[in-house]
Structures are given as structure tokens and as C-alpha cells.
Amino acid sequence: MTEPVAYCGLVCRTCPIYVATRQEDKEVQGKMRAEIVRLCHEQYGMQYQLEDITDCDGCRTEGGRLFAPSTMCRIRTCARQKGIENCAHCPDYACGWLEKIFVTDPAARTRLDERRNSTP
């Protein structure tokens, strides 16, 4: 059985924001969030502040906590509008938005390709 993935193929349980959300030690959690700010800036050019790193239960959550920028994610919005489990099930796979994710996380493509190829 394969693990659940986000719409774009990222694995929530390995996402630093998801992991920080589950950290019970507030001091450790604060350090984790500061590291997320640094990584977002260095790897993606995103200019987040510490207060921008909110709790998250994953982008596919219904009624749970959601990382604030995820509410504006084009991939998430598109997949939800189409009512698909993830982008592997999209007739437009792999769109330009996904291609950008795949540059920074090639394993996301692999995960989605596996799901796409196993779908009857």
C-alpha cells in the first residue's frame, strides 16, 4: 500500500511544516519554524516571516489546520475544483505548475507517475 500524498505528489508526513505542527515542545517547534523560513527563502525564494509558518494538517485536509499559503496554491485549487485525489488522476497531467514542483522535488513526479500508471 502506498502512502497518501498531496495533490502535487509531495508527502505530507515528511513536510517540515507538517512535522513542526506535530512537535509538542514549543521551543523545538519555534526552531523548526525558523528553519522552515530559512529553507523557503533559500530553496524557493519565498520571503516568509516566522509568523507565516502556521500549523498544517496537509493540503487535502477538510476543516483542519492549513498552512496559510496553501490556501492560494494553484495546484490545490485546481485539483479540488476537478474533484481529484491528486494530480496523477488529472487529464492535464503534468501541467506547468506541476513541472515547477518536479524541479525542486523530482520524487513527487515519481510518486504521481506510479499512481497514474497503476490506475486502470
N, C-alpha and C positions, 0 to 999 in steps of 0.2 A: 504494500500500500504506500502510495506517495504522500508526502506531507502537503498540507494546504499551502497555497501560495497567493500572493496579492494579485490583483488584476494584471500587473505588468511582469509577473514572474519572480519578483523578489520574495524572499522567505521572511515572514514577519518575526518568527522566533529568533532570528539572527540579526534583526534590525536593531541598531543601538538605541533608538528611541523606544522601541517596544521593550527591550531589555531594561532600560533605565526606568520605565514605568513600573516594572515589577520589583525594582530594588527597594527594599524596606528601610535600609539605612539611609536617612535623608542626607547625611554628609557625603556618603559614597554616591548617592544619586545626583547630588549637585556637581560633583566632579565629573561624573559620566556625562551630564548635560553640557558642561563646559567643553568637554572633549568633542561632543557632537557639534557644537557651534564651530569649533576649530576645523573639524573634518568637512563640514558643509562648505565652509569658506575655501579651504584648500582644494578639495576634490571637485566641487561643483560651482564655485564662485558665488555661493549664496551668502548673503550678508545677514544672518540671523543673530539675534541677541539671546542671551540666556533665557529670558522670559518667553521667547518664541518657542522654546522646546517644551511643548506641552505633553501631557500623558497621551498614550495611544494604545488602543486595543487592536489595531490593524485596520487597514483601509476598507476591508469588507465588513466591518462591524456594523451592526444595526443597533442604533441607540446607545452605543458605548462611547468611550473616550476616543477622540480622533485628533492626531497631530494637526494643528491648525492649517498649515499649508496644504495638507491632503484634501481639504475641502475644495481647493482650487485646482487640484490635479486634473489635467485634461484626460489622461488615461482613465482615471477612476470615474470621472463624469461620463465619458463615452461608454465605458463598459456597463455602468449602471443604467444608462439610457437604453442600451441594447438588451439589458437583462441577461448578460452572460456571466458565467462563473469566473472566467478570466479571459485574457486576450487570445489564448490558444483557440478559443471557440468562435473567434470573430472572422467573418468573411473577408475583412480587410487586413488580416494578419500578414505580415508585420508592417504596421504603418510607420510613418516618420517619427511619431512620438516614441514608439517602442524602440526604434533604431537608436535613439539617443540614450535610452536606458541600457541597451545592449553594449554600447561603447564603454560605459563605466562598470557594467556587471554582465559579462558575457554568459555567466551561468544562468542568468534569467532567461536568455534565449534557449539554452539547453533544456531548462525545466519546461518552458512553454512548448518547445518543439516535441518533447516527449509526450506531453499531454495531447497535443494536436495529432500526433501520429498514432496514438492509442485510441482516439475517438473513432467509433465506427462511422 
